[in-house]
């Protein structure tokens, strides 16, 4: 999970849609319109909870895939700041 403080997660997700699979909130509450109780328990503010994006990585992911994801996120967030 990464928090992009000051940027709504939904806006970032819209920018990387169909290029990167990410979600807002936790897996168990992704359908709810409320901040993740897990992120709140970790000390994130409500605003930062809504600015957080969840990623799933596994041992099959390559370094190139991670570099691509980072480049897409950098491009998306620079346009939203």
PyMOL Python script that loads the backbone (N, CA, C, O; Angstrom):
from pymol import cmd

cmd.read_pdbstr("""\
ATOM      1  N   UNK A   1       0.845  -1.168   0.000  1.00  0.00           N
ATOM      2  CA  UNK A   1       0.000   0.000   0.000  1.00  0.00           C
ATOM      3  C   UNK A   1       0.886   1.224   0.000  1.00  0.00           C
ATOM      4  O   UNK A   1       1.840   1.311   0.773  1.00  0.00           O
ATOM      5  N   UNK A   2       0.570   2.171  -0.868  1.00  0.00           N
ATOM      6  CA  UNK A   2       1.314   3.425  -0.945  1.00  0.00           C
ATOM      7  C   UNK A   2       0.325   4.572  -0.845  1.00  0.00           C
ATOM      8  O   UNK A   2      -0.717   4.573  -1.501  1.00  0.00           O
ATOM      9  N   UNK A   3       0.665   5.549  -0.013  1.00  0.00           N
ATOM     10  CA  UNK A   3      -0.162   6.740   0.131  1.00  0.00           C
ATOM     11  C   UNK A   3       0.439   7.870  -0.696  1.00  0.00           C
ATOM     12  O   UNK A   3       1.616   8.197  -0.551  1.00  0.00           O
ATOM     13  N   UNK A   4      -0.374   8.462  -1.561  1.00  0.00           N
ATOM     14  CA  UNK A   4       0.012   9.621  -2.352  1.00  0.00           C
ATOM     15  C   UNK A   4      -0.709  10.821  -1.742  1.00  0.00           C
ATOM     16  O   UNK A   4      -1.698  11.314  -2.285  1.00  0.00           O
ATOM     17  N   UNK A   5      -0.191  11.276  -0.602  1.00  0.00           N
ATOM     18  CA  UNK A   5      -0.848  12.312   0.184  1.00  0.00           C
ATOM     19  C   UNK A   5      -1.210  13.524  -0.669  1.00  0.00           C
ATOM     20  O   UNK A   5      -0.383  14.051  -1.413  1.00  0.00           O
ATOM     21  N   UNK A   6      -2.466  13.951  -0.542  1.00  0.00           N
ATOM     22  CA  UNK A   6      -2.946  15.113  -1.279  1.00  0.00           C
ATOM     23  C   UNK A   6      -3.552  14.798  -2.630  1.00  0.00           C
ATOM     24  O   UNK A   6      -4.082  15.690  -3.294  1.00  0.00           O
ATOM     25  N   UNK A   7      -3.483  13.538  -3.049  1.00  0.00           N
ATOM     26  CA  UNK A   7      -4.061  13.131  -4.334  1.00  0.00           C
ATOM     27  C   UNK A   7      -5.054  12.001  -4.055  1.00  0.00           C
ATOM     28  O   UNK A   7      -4.702  11.012  -3.411  1.00  0.00           O
ATOM     29  N   UNK A   8      -6.267  12.141  -4.526  1.00  0.00           N
ATOM     30  CA  UNK A   8      -7.272  11.087  -4.333  1.00  0.00           C
ATOM     31  C   UNK A   8      -6.867   9.828  -5.102  1.00  0.00           C
ATOM     32  O   UNK A   8      -6.484   9.895  -6.270  1.00  0.00           O
ATOM     33  N   UNK A   9      -6.957   8.697  -4.436  1.00  0.00           N
ATOM     34  CA  UNK A   9      -6.600   7.420  -5.055  1.00  0.00           C
ATOM     35  C   UNK A   9      -7.402   7.173  -6.331  1.00  0.00           C
ATOM     36  O   UNK A   9      -6.868   6.658  -7.313  1.00  0.00           O
ATOM     37  N   UNK A  10      -8.683   7.539  -6.315  1.00  0.00           N
ATOM     38  CA  UNK A  10      -9.522   7.318  -7.502  1.00  0.00           C
ATOM     39  C   UNK A  10      -9.000   8.061  -8.719  1.00  0.00           C
ATOM     40  O   UNK A  10      -9.114   7.567  -9.841  1.00  0.00           O
ATOM     41  N   UNK A  11      -8.427   9.247  -8.513  1.00  0.00           N
ATOM     42  CA  UNK A  11      -7.882  10.020  -9.629  1.00  0.00           C
ATOM     43  C   UNK A  11      -6.655   9.327 -10.222  1.00  0.00           C
ATOM     44  O   UNK A  11      -6.484   9.291 -11.441  1.00  0.00           O
ATOM     45  N   UNK A  12      -5.808   8.780  -9.359  1.00  0.00           N
ATOM     46  CA  UNK A  12      -4.633   8.053  -9.848  1.00  0.00           C
ATOM     47  C   UNK A  12      -5.068   6.795 -10.580  1.00  0.00           C
ATOM     48  O   UNK A  12      -4.560   6.487 -11.658  1.00  0.00           O
ATOM     49  N   UNK A  13      -6.005   6.072  -9.994  1.00  0.00           N
ATOM     50  CA  UNK A  13      -6.489   4.839 -10.612  1.00  0.00           C
ATOM     51  C   UNK A  13      -7.062   5.125 -11.998  1.00  0.00           C
ATOM     52  O   UNK A  13      -6.845   4.347 -12.927  1.00  0.00           O
ATOM     53  N   UNK A  14      -7.787   6.228 -12.146  1.00  0.00           N
ATOM     54  CA  UNK A  14      -8.351   6.593 -13.455  1.00  0.00           C
ATOM     55  C   UNK A  14      -7.250   6.850 -14.477  1.00  0.00           C
ATOM     56  O   UNK A  14      -7.420   6.536 -15.655  1.00  0.00           O
ATOM     57  N   UNK A  15      -6.123   7.417 -14.047  1.00  0.00           N
ATOM     58  CA  UNK A  15      -5.018   7.716 -14.968  1.00  0.00           C
ATOM     59  C   UNK A  15      -4.277   6.463 -15.422  1.00  0.00           C
ATOM     60  O   UNK A  15      -3.766   6.424 -16.541  1.00  0.00           O
ATOM     61  N   UNK A  16      -4.211   5.442 -14.577  1.00  0.00           N
ATOM     62  CA  UNK A  16      -3.475   4.225 -14.943  1.00  0.00           C
ATOM     63  C   UNK A  16      -4.399   3.080 -15.346  1.00  0.00           C
ATOM     64  O   UNK A  16      -3.944   1.957 -15.566  1.00  0.00           O
ATOM     65  N   UNK A  17      -5.695   3.366 -15.443  1.00  0.00           N
ATOM     66  CA  UNK A  17      -6.677   2.351 -15.802  1.00  0.00           C
ATOM     67  C   UNK A  17      -6.291   1.653 -17.107  1.00  0.00           C
ATOM     68  O   UNK A  17      -5.890   2.311 -18.067  1.00  0.00           O
ATOM     69  N   UNK A  18      -6.408   0.362 -17.144  1.00  0.00           N
ATOM     70  CA  UNK A  18      -6.097  -0.502 -18.289  1.00  0.00           C
ATOM     71  C   UNK A  18      -4.599  -0.630 -18.541  1.00  0.00           C
ATOM     72  O   UNK A  18      -4.193  -1.260 -19.518  1.00  0.00           O
ATOM     73  N   UNK A  19      -3.769  -0.043 -17.677  1.00  0.00           N
ATOM     74  CA  UNK A  19      -2.321  -0.173 -17.809  1.00  0.00           C
ATOM     75  C   UNK A  19      -1.709  -0.839 -16.585  1.00  0.00           C
ATOM     76  O   UNK A  19      -0.654  -1.469 -16.658  1.00  0.00           O
ATOM     77  N   UNK A  20      -2.405  -0.683 -15.445  1.00  0.00           N
ATOM     78  CA  UNK A  20      -1.877  -1.170 -14.179  1.00  0.00           C
ATOM     79  C   UNK A  20      -3.054  -1.594 -13.307  1.00  0.00           C
ATOM     80  O   UNK A  20      -4.054  -0.882 -13.217  1.00  0.00           O
ATOM     81  N   UNK A  21      -2.935  -2.739 -12.674  1.00  0.00           N
ATOM     82  CA  UNK A  21      -4.008  -3.227 -11.800  1.00  0.00           C
ATOM     83  C   UNK A  21      -3.715  -2.807 -10.366  1.00  0.00           C
ATOM     84  O   UNK A  21      -2.827  -3.353  -9.712  1.00  0.00           O
ATOM     85  N   UNK A  22      -4.472  -1.832  -9.894  1.00  0.00           N
ATOM     86  CA  UNK A  22      -4.362  -1.337  -8.529  1.00  0.00           C
ATOM     87  C   UNK A  22      -5.765  -1.097  -8.000  1.00  0.00           C
ATOM     88  O   UNK A  22      -6.731  -1.074  -8.762  1.00  0.00           O
ATOM     89  N   UNK A  23      -5.872  -0.918  -6.689  1.00  0.00           N
ATOM     90  CA  UNK A  23      -7.180  -0.662  -6.077  1.00  0.00           C
ATOM     91  C   UNK A  23      -7.012   0.287  -4.903  1.00  0.00           C
ATOM     92  O   UNK A  23      -5.931   0.415  -4.328  1.00  0.00           O
ATOM     93  N   UNK A  24      -8.099   0.942  -4.568  1.00  0.00           N
ATOM     94  CA  UNK A  24      -8.117   1.792  -3.378  1.00  0.00           C
ATOM     95  C   UNK A  24      -8.652   0.984  -2.207  1.00  0.00           C
ATOM     96  O   UNK A  24      -9.498   0.109  -2.390  1.00  0.00           O
ATOM     97  N   UNK A  25      -8.172   1.265  -1.030  1.00  0.00           N
ATOM     98  CA  UNK A  25      -8.666   0.580   0.155  1.00  0.00           C
ATOM     99  C   UNK A  25      -8.088  -0.814   0.307  1.00  0.00           C
ATOM    100  O   UNK A  25      -7.226  -1.242  -0.461  1.00  0.00           O
ATOM    101  N   UNK A  26      -8.582  -1.503   1.309  1.00  0.00           N
ATOM    102  CA  UNK A  26      -8.119  -2.864   1.561  1.00  0.00           C
ATOM    103  C   UNK A  26      -8.948  -3.855   0.750  1.00  0.00           C
ATOM    104  O   UNK A  26     -10.050  -3.534   0.306  1.00  0.00           O
ATOM    105  N   UNK A  27      -8.428  -5.030   0.564  1.00  0.00           N
ATOM    106  CA  UNK A  27      -9.131  -6.044  -0.228  1.00  0.00           C
ATOM    107  C   UNK A  27     -10.478  -6.406   0.375  1.00  0.00           C
ATOM    108  O   UNK A  27     -11.441  -6.651  -0.352  1.00  0.00           O
ATOM    109  N   UNK A  28     -10.549  -6.443   1.704  1.00  0.00           N
ATOM    110  CA  UNK A  28     -11.793  -6.865   2.348  1.00  0.00           C
ATOM    111  C   UNK A  28     -12.855  -5.770   2.383  1.00  0.00           C
ATOM    112  O   UNK A  28     -14.022  -6.056   2.648  1.00  0.00           O
ATOM    113  N   UNK A  29     -12.466  -4.508   2.117  1.00  0.00           N
ATOM    114  CA  UNK A  29     -13.451  -3.426   2.155  1.00  0.00           C
ATOM    115  C   UNK A  29     -13.409  -2.562   0.897  1.00  0.00           C
ATOM    116  O   UNK A  29     -13.868  -1.420   0.926  1.00  0.00           O
ATOM    117  N   UNK A  30     -12.876  -3.075  -0.192  1.00  0.00           N
ATOM    118  CA  UNK A  30     -12.707  -2.261  -1.399  1.00  0.00           C
ATOM    119  C   UNK A  30     -14.037  -1.802  -1.994  1.00  0.00           C
ATOM    120  O   UNK A  30     -14.070  -0.822  -2.739  1.00  0.00           O
ATOM    121  N   UNK A  31     -15.125  -2.488  -1.681  1.00  0.00           N
ATOM    122  CA  UNK A  31     -16.426  -2.094  -2.223  1.00  0.00           C
ATOM    123  C   UNK A  31     -17.126  -1.050  -1.344  1.00  0.00           C
ATOM    124  O   UNK A  31     -18.152  -0.493  -1.737  1.00  0.00           O
ATOM    125  N   UNK A  32     -16.581  -0.790  -0.174  1.00  0.00           N
ATOM    126  CA  UNK A  32     -17.206   0.159   0.746  1.00  0.00           C
ATOM    127  C   UNK A  32     -16.691   1.573   0.499  1.00  0.00           C
ATOM    128  O   UNK A  32     -15.533   1.764   0.126  1.00  0.00           O
ATOM    129  N   UNK A  33     -17.551   2.553   0.709  1.00  0.00           N
ATOM    130  CA  UNK A  33     -17.175   3.957   0.509  1.00  0.00           C
ATOM    131  C   UNK A  33     -16.710   4.578   1.811  1.00  0.00           C
ATOM    132  O   UNK A  33     -17.115   5.688   2.158  1.00  0.00           O
ATOM    133  N   UNK A  34     -15.865   3.868   2.526  1.00  0.00           N
ATOM    134  CA  UNK A  34     -15.322   4.382   3.778  1.00  0.00           C
ATOM    135  C   UNK A  34     -13.842   4.030   3.837  1.00  0.00           C
ATOM    136  O   UNK A  34     -13.399   3.089   3.178  1.00  0.00           O
ATOM    137  N   UNK A  35     -13.076   4.780   4.621  1.00  0.00           N
ATOM    138  CA  UNK A  35     -11.636   4.493   4.680  1.00  0.00           C
ATOM    139  C   UNK A  35     -11.365   3.132   5.321  1.00  0.00           C
ATOM    140  O   UNK A  35     -12.131   2.653   6.156  1.00  0.00           O
ATOM    141  N   UNK A  36     -10.275   2.535   4.912  1.00  0.00           N
ATOM    142  CA  UNK A  36      -9.878   1.232   5.436  1.00  0.00           C
ATOM    143  C   UNK A  36      -9.606   1.314   6.931  1.00  0.00           C
ATOM    144  O   UNK A  36      -8.852   2.173   7.387  1.00  0.00           O
ATOM    145  N   UNK A  37     -10.222   0.417   7.686  1.00  0.00           N
ATOM    146  CA  UNK A  37      -9.969   0.379   9.123  1.00  0.00           C
ATOM    147  C   UNK A  37      -8.531  -0.041   9.416  1.00  0.00           C
ATOM    148  O   UNK A  37      -7.976   0.332  10.450  1.00  0.00           O
ATOM    149  N   UNK A  38      -7.932  -0.806   8.526  1.00  0.00           N
ATOM    150  CA  UNK A  38      -6.546  -1.235   8.705  1.00  0.00           C
ATOM    151  C   UNK A  38      -5.612  -0.037   8.562  1.00  0.00           C
ATOM    152  O   UNK A  38      -4.710   0.147   9.380  1.00  0.00           O
ATOM    153  N   UNK A  39      -5.822   0.780   7.527  1.00  0.00           N
ATOM    154  CA  UNK A  39      -4.984   1.955   7.343  1.00  0.00           C
ATOM    155  C   UNK A  39      -5.157   2.942   8.493  1.00  0.00           C
ATOM    156  O   UNK A  39      -4.189   3.558   8.939  1.00  0.00           O
ATOM    157  N   UNK A  40      -6.387   3.089   8.971  1.00  0.00           N
ATOM    158  CA  UNK A  40      -6.632   3.976  10.105  1.00  0.00           C
ATOM    159  C   UNK A  40      -5.923   3.450  11.356  1.00  0.00           C
ATOM    160  O   UNK A  40      -5.363   4.230  12.126  1.00  0.00           O
ATOM    161  N   UNK A  41      -5.946   2.132  11.559  1.00  0.00           N
ATOM    162  CA  UNK A  41      -5.274   1.529  12.709  1.00  0.00           C
ATOM    163  C   UNK A  41      -3.758   1.705  12.626  1.00  0.00           C
ATOM    164  O   UNK A  41      -3.071   1.730  13.647  1.00  0.00           O
ATOM    165  N   UNK A  42      -3.248   1.825  11.408  1.00  0.00           N
ATOM    166  CA  UNK A  42      -1.816   2.059  11.216  1.00  0.00           C
ATOM    167  C   UNK A  42      -1.445   3.524  11.448  1.00  0.00           C
ATOM    168  O   UNK A  42      -0.267   3.879  11.433  1.00  0.00           O
ATOM    169  N   UNK A  43      -2.449   4.368  11.661  1.00  0.00           N
ATOM    170  CA  UNK A  43      -2.180   5.763  11.978  1.00  0.00           C
ATOM    171  C   UNK A  43      -2.391   6.749  10.844  1.00  0.00           C
ATOM    172  O   UNK A  43      -2.104   7.935  11.009  1.00  0.00           O
ATOM    173  N   UNK A  44      -2.883   6.299   9.701  1.00  0.00           N
ATOM    174  CA  UNK A  44      -3.138   7.220   8.602  1.00  0.00           C
ATOM    175  C   UNK A  44      -4.371   8.062   8.901  1.00  0.00           C
ATOM    176  O   UNK A  44      -5.333   7.583   9.502  1.00  0.00           O
ATOM    177  N   UNK A  45      -4.332   9.303   8.481  1.00  0.00           N
ATOM    178  CA  UNK A  45      -5.506  10.163   8.608  1.00  0.00           C
ATOM    179  C   UNK A  45      -6.562   9.687   7.617  1.00  0.00           C
ATOM    180  O   UNK A  45      -6.267   8.911   6.707  1.00  0.00           O
ATOM    181  N   UNK A  46      -7.780  10.151   7.798  1.00  0.00           N
ATOM    182  CA  UNK A  46      -8.839   9.778   6.860  1.00  0.00           C
ATOM    183  C   UNK A  46      -8.487  10.239   5.449  1.00  0.00           C
ATOM    184  O   UNK A  46      -8.710   9.508   4.484  1.00  0.00           O
ATOM    185  N   UNK A  47      -7.939  11.446   5.325  1.00  0.00           N
ATOM    186  CA  UNK A  47      -7.556  11.971   4.014  1.00  0.00           C
ATOM    187  C   UNK A  47      -6.493  11.080   3.365  1.00  0.00           C
ATOM    188  O   UNK A  47      -6.574  10.785   2.173  1.00  0.00           O
ATOM    189  N   UNK A  48      -5.495  10.651   4.149  1.00  0.00           N
ATOM    190  CA  UNK A  48      -4.458   9.781   3.594  1.00  0.00           C
ATOM    191  C   UNK A  48      -4.998   8.392   3.254  1.00  0.00           C
ATOM    192  O   UNK A  48      -4.505   7.747   2.328  1.00  0.00           O
ATOM    193  N   UNK A  49      -5.993   7.932   3.986  1.00  0.00           N
ATOM    194  CA  UNK A  49      -6.626   6.654   3.632  1.00  0.00           C
ATOM    195  C   UNK A  49      -7.226   6.736   2.232  1.00  0.00           C
ATOM    196  O   UNK A  49      -7.132   5.789   1.451  1.00  0.00           O
ATOM    197  N   UNK A  50      -7.841   7.870   1.922  1.00  0.00           N
ATOM    198  CA  UNK A  50      -8.444   8.052   0.599  1.00  0.00           C
ATOM    199  C   UNK A  50      -7.410   8.357  -0.480  1.00  0.00           C
ATOM    200  O   UNK A  50      -7.746   8.421  -1.663  1.00  0.00           O
ATOM    201  N   UNK A  51      -6.158   8.545  -0.079  1.00  0.00           N
ATOM    202  CA  UNK A  51      -5.071   8.795  -1.023  1.00  0.00           C
ATOM    203  C   UNK A  51      -4.168   7.573  -1.176  1.00  0.00           C
ATOM    204  O   UNK A  51      -3.089   7.669  -1.760  1.00  0.00           O
ATOM    205  N   UNK A  52      -4.600   6.438  -0.660  1.00  0.00           N
ATOM    206  CA  UNK A  52      -3.776   5.228  -0.651  1.00  0.00           C
ATOM    207  C   UNK A  52      -4.216   4.240  -1.721  1.00  0.00           C
ATOM    208  O   UNK A  52      -5.403   4.080  -2.005  1.00  0.00           O
ATOM    209  N   UNK A  53      -3.231   3.591  -2.296  1.00  0.00           N
ATOM    210  CA  UNK A  53      -3.473   2.603  -3.348  1.00  0.00           C
ATOM    211  C   UNK A  53      -2.833   1.283  -2.943  1.00  0.00           C
ATOM    212  O   UNK A  53      -1.711   1.241  -2.438  1.00  0.00           O
ATOM    213  N   UNK A  54      -3.571   0.215  -3.177  1.00  0.00           N
ATOM    214  CA  UNK A  54      -3.118  -1.130  -2.826  1.00  0.00           C
ATOM    215  C   UNK A  54      -2.530  -1.815  -4.058  1.00  0.00           C
ATOM    216  O   UNK A  54      -3.118  -1.802  -5.140  1.00  0.00           O
ATOM    217  N   UNK A  55      -1.362  -2.411  -3.865  1.00  0.00           N
ATOM    218  CA  UNK A  55      -0.674  -3.160  -4.920  1.00  0.00           C
ATOM    219  C   UNK A  55      -0.517  -4.601  -4.467  1.00  0.00           C
ATOM    220  O   UNK A  55      -0.362  -4.868  -3.275  1.00  0.00           O
ATOM    221  N   UNK A  56      -0.556  -5.510  -5.391  1.00  0.00           N
ATOM    222  CA  UNK A  56      -0.274  -6.913  -5.101  1.00  0.00           C
ATOM    223  C   UNK A  56       0.933  -7.324  -5.929  1.00  0.00           C
ATOM    224  O   UNK A  56       0.926  -7.215  -7.156  1.00  0.00           O
ATOM    225  N   UNK A  57       1.949  -7.788  -5.260  1.00  0.00           N
ATOM    226  CA  UNK A  57       3.158  -8.260  -5.921  1.00  0.00           C
ATOM    227  C   UNK A  57       3.424  -9.688  -5.490  1.00  0.00           C
ATOM    228  O   UNK A  57       3.090 -10.091  -4.376  1.00  0.00           O
ATOM    229  N   UNK A  58       4.021 -10.433  -6.373  1.00  0.00           N
ATOM    230  CA  UNK A  58       4.376 -11.808  -6.056  1.00  0.00           C
ATOM    231  C   UNK A  58       5.744 -12.147  -6.598  1.00  0.00           C
ATOM    232  O   UNK A  58       6.384 -11.329  -7.258  1.00  0.00           O
ATOM    233  N   UNK A  59       6.184 -13.341  -6.319  1.00  0.00           N
ATOM    234  CA  UNK A  59       7.530 -13.735  -6.750  1.00  0.00           C
ATOM    235  C   UNK A  59       7.649 -13.839  -8.275  1.00  0.00           C
ATOM    236  O   UNK A  59       8.757 -13.871  -8.810  1.00  0.00           O
ATOM    237  N   UNK A  60       6.510 -13.891  -8.971  1.00  0.00           N
ATOM    238  CA  UNK A  60       6.558 -13.955 -10.430  1.00  0.00           C
ATOM    239  C   UNK A  60       6.718 -12.578 -11.082  1.00  0.00           C
ATOM    240  O   UNK A  60       7.019 -12.491 -12.272  1.00  0.00           O
ATOM    241  N   UNK A  61       6.520 -11.511 -10.318  1.00  0.00           N
ATOM    242  CA  UNK A  61       6.690 -10.181 -10.886  1.00  0.00           C
ATOM    243  C   UNK A  61       8.159  -9.937 -11.194  1.00  0.00           C
ATOM    244  O   UNK A  61       9.047 -10.311 -10.427  1.00  0.00           O
ATOM    245  N   UNK A  62       8.391  -9.300 -12.332  1.00  0.00           N
ATOM    246  CA  UNK A  62       9.764  -9.017 -12.749  1.00  0.00           C
ATOM    247  C   UNK A  62      10.150  -7.596 -12.349  1.00  0.00           C
ATOM    248  O   UNK A  62       9.295  -6.762 -12.049  1.00  0.00           O
ATOM    249  N   UNK A  63      11.439  -7.345 -12.352  1.00  0.00           N
ATOM    250  CA  UNK A  63      11.939  -5.995 -12.073  1.00  0.00           C
ATOM    251  C   UNK A  63      11.417  -5.023 -13.126  1.00  0.00           C
ATOM    252  O   UNK A  63      11.107  -3.874 -12.812  1.00  0.00           O
ATOM    253  N   UNK A  64      11.320  -5.473 -14.362  1.00  0.00           N
ATOM    254  CA  UNK A  64      10.798  -4.619 -15.437  1.00  0.00           C
ATOM    255  C   UNK A  64       9.346  -4.233 -15.181  1.00  0.00           C
ATOM    256  O   UNK A  64       8.966  -3.085 -15.416  1.00  0.00           O
ATOM    257  N   UNK A  65       8.535  -5.159 -14.708  1.00  0.00           N
ATOM    258  CA  UNK A  65       7.134  -4.849 -14.399  1.00  0.00           C
ATOM    259  C   UNK A  65       7.035  -3.805 -13.283  1.00  0.00           C
ATOM    260  O   UNK A  65       6.190  -2.910 -13.337  1.00  0.00           O
ATOM    261  N   UNK A  66       7.886  -3.921 -12.291  1.00  0.00           N
ATOM    262  CA  UNK A  66       7.890  -2.947 -11.199  1.00  0.00           C
ATOM    263  C   UNK A  66       8.347  -1.588 -11.704  1.00  0.00           C
ATOM    264  O   UNK A  66       7.764  -0.566 -11.341  1.00  0.00           O
ATOM    265  N   UNK A  67       9.383  -1.562 -12.535  1.00  0.00           N
ATOM    266  CA  UNK A  67       9.854  -0.298 -13.120  1.00  0.00           C
ATOM    267  C   UNK A  67       8.768   0.352 -13.967  1.00  0.00           C
ATOM    268  O   UNK A  67       8.606   1.572 -13.934  1.00  0.00           O
ATOM    269  N   UNK A  68       8.028  -0.444 -14.721  1.00  0.00           N
ATOM    270  CA  UNK A  68       6.924   0.074 -15.536  1.00  0.00           C
ATOM    271  C   UNK A  68       5.829   0.659 -14.648  1.00  0.00           C
ATOM    272  O   UNK A  68       5.304   1.736 -14.931  1.00  0.00           O
ATOM    273  N   UNK A  69       5.491  -0.043 -13.590  1.00  0.00           N
ATOM    274  CA  UNK A  69       4.469   0.449 -12.658  1.00  0.00           C
ATOM    275  C   UNK A  69       4.898   1.777 -12.048  1.00  0.00           C
ATOM    276  O   UNK A  69       4.094   2.704 -11.950  1.00  0.00           O
ATOM    277  N   UNK A  70       6.142   1.872 -11.643  1.00  0.00           N
ATOM    278  CA  UNK A  70       6.644   3.119 -11.064  1.00  0.00           C
ATOM    279  C   UNK A  70       6.596   4.264 -12.068  1.00  0.00           C
ATOM    280  O   UNK A  70       6.238   5.387 -11.711  1.00  0.00           O
ATOM    281  N   UNK A  71       6.949   3.992 -13.307  1.00  0.00           N
ATOM    282  CA  UNK A  71       6.911   5.033 -14.346  1.00  0.00           C
ATOM    283  C   UNK A  71       5.477   5.500 -14.596  1.00  0.00           C
ATOM    284  O   UNK A  71       5.230   6.698 -14.736  1.00  0.00           O
ATOM    285  N   UNK A  72       4.537   4.562 -14.652  1.00  0.00           N
ATOM    286  CA  UNK A  72       3.133   4.926 -14.855  1.00  0.00           C
ATOM    287  C   UNK A  72       2.604   5.753 -13.683  1.00  0.00           C
ATOM    288  O   UNK A  72       1.884   6.731 -13.885  1.00  0.00           O
ATOM    289  N   UNK A  73       2.958   5.364 -12.474  1.00  0.00           N
ATOM    290  CA  UNK A  73       2.511   6.104 -11.294  1.00  0.00           C
ATOM    291  C   UNK A  73       3.136   7.491 -11.236  1.00  0.00           C
ATOM    292  O   UNK A  73       2.472   8.458 -10.861  1.00  0.00           O
ATOM    293  N   UNK A  74       4.398   7.592 -11.602  1.00  0.00           N
ATOM    294  CA  UNK A  74       5.069   8.895 -11.614  1.00  0.00           C
ATOM    295  C   UNK A  74       4.381   9.826 -12.602  1.00  0.00           C
ATOM    296  O   UNK A  74       4.091  10.977 -12.279  1.00  0.00           O
ATOM    297  N   UNK A  75       4.123   9.331 -13.796  1.00  0.00           N
ATOM    298  CA  UNK A  75       3.448  10.129 -14.817  1.00  0.00           C
ATOM    299  C   UNK A  75       2.054  10.554 -14.351  1.00  0.00           C
ATOM    300  O   UNK A  75       1.669  11.713 -14.510  1.00  0.00           O
ATOM    301  N   UNK A  76       1.317   9.633 -13.789  1.00  0.00           N
ATOM    302  CA  UNK A  76      -0.049   9.930 -13.336  1.00  0.00           C
ATOM    303  C   UNK A  76      -0.070  10.961 -12.220  1.00  0.00           C
ATOM    304  O   UNK A  76      -0.865  11.901 -12.248  1.00  0.00           O
ATOM    305  N   UNK A  77       0.801  10.784 -11.241  1.00  0.00           N
ATOM    306  CA  UNK A  77       0.784  11.696 -10.093  1.00  0.00           C
ATOM    307  C   UNK A  77       1.309  13.080 -10.457  1.00  0.00           C
ATOM    308  O   UNK A  77       0.840  14.078  -9.910  1.00  0.00           O
ATOM    309  N   UNK A  78       2.265  13.157 -11.364  1.00  0.00           N
ATOM    310  CA  UNK A  78       2.776  14.473 -11.794  1.00  0.00           C
ATOM    311  C   UNK A  78       1.676  15.280 -12.473  1.00  0.00           C
ATOM    312  O   UNK A  78       1.646  16.505 -12.356  1.00  0.00           O
ATOM    313  N   UNK A  79       0.783  14.615 -13.172  1.00  0.00           N
ATOM    314  CA  UNK A  79      -0.317  15.304 -13.854  1.00  0.00           C
ATOM    315  C   UNK A  79      -1.402  15.754 -12.871  1.00  0.00           C
ATOM    316  O   UNK A  79      -2.192  16.645 -13.181  1.00  0.00           O
ATOM    317  N   UNK A  80      -1.437  15.138 -11.694  1.00  0.00           N
ATOM    318  CA  UNK A  80      -2.499  15.436 -10.731  1.00  0.00           C
ATOM    319  C   UNK A  80      -2.073  16.416  -9.637  1.00  0.00           C
ATOM    320  O   UNK A  80      -2.913  16.892  -8.874  1.00  0.00           O
ATOM    321  N   UNK A  81      -0.801  16.714  -9.558  1.00  0.00           N
ATOM    322  CA  UNK A  81      -0.311  17.630  -8.506  1.00  0.00           C
ATOM    323  C   UNK A  81      -0.596  19.061  -8.883  1.00  0.00           C
ATOM    324  O   UNK A  81      -0.261  19.976  -8.131  1.00  0.00           O
TER     325      UNK A  81
END
""", "prot")
cmd.dss("prot")
cmd.show_as("cartoon", "prot")
cmd.util.cbc("prot")
cmd.orient("prot")
